[in-house]
């Protein structure tokens, strides 16, 4: 504690996004906090999108999840993917801000509290080896590791493999996103024995259509997982008219 206090005298804590002074490490200043849309209240149980209504309601569904049955059971996200949350995700994913994994995991863990269960196996959505080579790290794996450590759960960073390099999902509609990810993710043959009978928590940075998580969840269920839940740092939502 003395060492930390001394370091704070030399290097005062700064806001994660604007470098303004803050009181604790890995914090947001008041202005950036107000620009960061945290998800609270009632959410869709499978996909985590915010919903109007009473937060005590159980099993709520959004319009998409009424029409489209998800292969996973429950899903949560910490942030709405816009404003400062979007800037944080992009800085983490493309700006080499790996330090953001620590506060992000804490936010995600709070969001995930209702869906965690003892004995869950935590695994990230995988990157193809070529994209991993270019990017140098899998942001989902950093989040999964940090979440698992804080939750006291087992983490398997290579549980799943992306067996083909899929083009970016950017600019694709829902049908194209699902077609792009069809059969792209498989269970790592060396780790398959760890899945049977287990509940799996899949971790990703952003949920958009759910196509990538669908491919990952289906791979786990095909390997006899007892069930799958999903957790993301951010959730894309449809803008109102």
C-alpha positions in Angstrom: 0.0 0.0 0.0 2.9 2.4 0.8 4.5 1.6 -2.5 1.2 2.3 -4.3 0.7 5.6 -2.5 4.2 6.6 -3.4 3.6 5.7 -7.1 0.4 7.8 -7.0 2.4 10.8 -5.9 4.8 10.4 -8.8 2.2 9.1 -11.4 -1.3 10.3 -10.3 -4.1 8.1 -11.6 -5.6 9.3 -14.9 -8.9 8.7 -16.7 -8.9 5.7 -19.0 -10.0 7.8 -22.0 -9.1 11.5 -21.5 -6.1 11.5 -19.1 -7.9 13.7 -16.6 -7.0 13.1 -13.0 -9.1 10.5 -11.1 -9.0 9.1 -7.6 -8.3 5.4 -8.4 -6.4 3.5 -11.0 -8.3 2.3 -14.1 -11.1 4.8 -13.4 -13.1 7.2 -15.5 -13.5 10.9 -14.8 -17.0 12.2 -14.3 -17.4 13.5 -17.9 -16.2 10.3 -19.5 -18.4 8.2 -17.0 -21.4 10.1 -18.2 -20.5 9.4 -21.8 -20.1 5.7 -21.1 -23.4 3.9 -21.4 -23.4 1.1 -18.9 -26.2 -1.4 -19.2 -28.5 -1.5 -16.1 -32.0 -2.5 -15.3 -34.1 -5.0 -17.4 -32.3 -6.8 -20.2 -33.1 -9.6 -22.6 -32.2 -12.8 -20.9 -30.5 -14.5 -23.9 -28.7 -11.5 -25.5 -28.3 -8.8 -22.9 -29.8 -6.0 -24.8 -31.5 -3.4 -22.6 -35.3 -3.5 -22.4 -38.0 -1.1 -21.0 -39.7 -2.4 -17.9 -39.1 -3.8 -14.4 -35.6 -5.1 -13.8 -37.1 -7.8 -11.5 -38.8 -9.5 -14.5 -37.3 -12.9 -15.3 -36.8 -14.4 -18.7 -37.5 -11.2 -20.7 -37.0 -11.4 -24.5 -36.2 -8.8 -27.1 -37.9 -8.8 -30.5 -34.9 -10.5 -32.1 -34.7 -13.3 -29.5 -38.5 -13.9 -29.9 -37.9 -14.5 -33.6 -34.5 -16.1 -33.5 -33.8 -18.9 -31.1 -30.3 -18.6 -29.7 -28.2 -21.8 -29.2 -27.0 -20.4 -25.8 -29.1 -20.0 -22.7 -28.3 -16.6 -21.2 -26.3 -13.6 -22.2 -25.1 -10.4 -20.7 -22.9 -7.3 -21.6 -21.5 -4.5 -19.6 -21.9 -1.6 -22.0 -24.0 -0.3 -24.9 -21.7 -0.1 -28.0 -21.8 3.7 -28.6 -20.2 6.9 -27.5 -17.3 6.4 -25.0 -18.0 2.7 -24.8 -17.3 2.4 -28.5 -14.1 4.4 -28.2 -13.0 2.1 -25.3 -13.7 -1.1 -27.3 -11.9 0.2 -30.4 -8.9 1.4 -28.3 -8.7 -2.0 -26.7 -9.1 -3.9 -29.9 -7.1 -1.9 -32.4 -5.2 0.6 -30.3 -3.1 -1.9 -28.3 -4.7 -0.7 -25.0 -4.4 -4.0 -23.3 -4.5 -2.2 -19.9 -8.3 -1.8 -20.5 -8.8 -5.6 -19.9 -8.7 -5.1 -16.2 -11.5 -2.5 -15.7 -13.5 -4.1 -18.5 -13.4 -7.5 -16.8 -14.7 -5.9 -13.6 -17.6 -4.2 -15.4 -18.3 -7.5 -17.2 -18.3 -9.5 -14.0 -20.9 -7.2 -12.4 -23.1 -7.7 -15.5 -22.6 -11.4 -15.5 -23.5 -12.0 -11.8 -27.0 -13.4 -12.6 -25.8 -16.0 -15.1 -22.6 -17.3 -13.5 -22.7 -20.8 -11.9 -20.1 -22.9 -10.1 -17.9 -25.0 -12.2 -18.4 -23.0 -15.4 -15.6 -23.2 -18.0 -14.7 -19.8 -19.4 -13.5 -19.6 -23.0 -12.9 -16.8 -25.5 -14.2 -16.5 -29.0 -11.2 -17.5 -31.1 -9.3 -15.5 -33.7 -7.9 -17.2 -36.8 -4.2 -17.7 -36.5 -3.4 -15.2 -39.2 -5.4 -12.4 -37.7 -3.8 -13.2 -34.3 -0.4 -12.9 -35.9 -1.3 -9.5 -37.3 -3.0 -8.2 -34.1 -0.6 -9.9 -31.7 -3.3 -10.7 -29.1 -6.9 -11.9 -28.9 -8.8 -9.2 -27.1 -11.5 -11.8 -26.2 -8.9 -14.1 -24.6 -7.6 -11.2 -22.4 -11.2 -10.5 -21.3 -12.0 -14.2 -20.7 -8.8 -14.7 -18.6 -9.5 -11.6 -16.4 -13.2 -12.5 -15.9 -12.3 -16.1 -15.0 -9.6 -15.1 -12.6 -11.9 -12.6 -10.8 -14.8 -15.1 -10.7 -12.7 -18.0 -9.5 -13.6 -20.1 -12.6 -11.5 -22.3 -14.9 -10.3 -20.7 -18.1 -9.4 -22.5 -21.3 -8.0 -20.0 -23.8 -7.7 -22.5 -26.7 -11.0 -24.4 -26.2 -12.2 -23.3 -29.6 -10.4 -22.8 -33.0 -11.4 -20.7 -35.9 -10.6 -23.1 -38.7 -10.9 -20.6 -41.6 -10.2 -16.9 -41.8 -13.6 -15.2 -42.1 -13.9 -11.8 -43.8 -14.8 -8.9 -41.5 -18.4 -8.7 -40.4 -18.4 -5.0 -40.8 -21.0 -3.8 -43.3 -22.8 -7.1 -43.6 -26.5 -7.6 -42.8 -27.7 -10.3 -40.4 -28.1 -13.1 -43.0 -24.6 -12.3 -44.4 -23.1 -12.3 -40.9 -24.5 -15.8 -40.1 -23.5 -17.2 -43.5 -20.0 -15.8 -43.1 -19.6 -17.6 -39.8 -21.2 -20.9 -40.7 -19.0 -23.8 -39.5 -16.1 -21.4 -39.0 -15.5 -22.4 -35.3 -14.7 -25.8 -34.0 -13.6 -27.4 -30.7 -9.9 -27.8 -30.3 -9.4 -31.6 -30.5 -6.8 -31.4 -27.6 -9.4 -29.7 -25.3 -12.6 -31.5 -26.3 -12.6 -33.7 -23.2 -13.0 -30.6 -21.0 -16.4 -29.7 -22.5 -18.7 -32.8 -22.0 -21.1 -32.2 -19.2 -19.8 -28.7 -18.4 -21.5 -25.3 -18.6 -19.5 -23.0 -20.9 -19.2 -19.2 -20.6 -18.2 -17.8 -24.0 -16.6 -14.3 -23.9 -16.3 -11.8 -26.7 -15.7 -8.1 -27.0 -18.9 -7.1 -28.8 -22.3 -8.8 -29.5 -23.8 -7.5 -32.7 -26.0 -10.0 -34.6 -24.8 -12.9 -32.4 -23.5 -14.8 -35.5 -20.0 -15.4 -34.1 -21.3 -16.5 -30.7 -23.8 -18.8 -32.4 -21.0 -20.6 -34.3 -19.0 -20.9 -31.1 -22.0 -22.1 -29.0 -23.0 -24.6 -31.6 -19.5 -26.1 -31.6 -19.6 -26.4 -27.8 -23.0 -28.1 -27.8 -21.9 -30.5 -30.5 -19.1 -31.6 -28.1 -21.8 -32.3 -25.4 -21.6 -29.2 -23.3 -24.3 -29.2 -20.7 -25.2 -25.6 -21.7 -23.7 -22.3 -22.9 -24.0 -18.7 -21.8 -22.3 -15.7 -23.3 -20.7 -12.5 -22.0 -19.4 -9.5 -23.8 -17.9 -6.2 -23.0 -20.4 -4.3 -25.2 -23.7 -4.9 -26.9 -24.7 -3.2 -30.2 -28.3 -2.0 -30.1 -30.7 -0.7 -32.7 -31.1 3.1 -32.7 -34.6 4.4 -32.4 -36.3 6.3 -35.1 
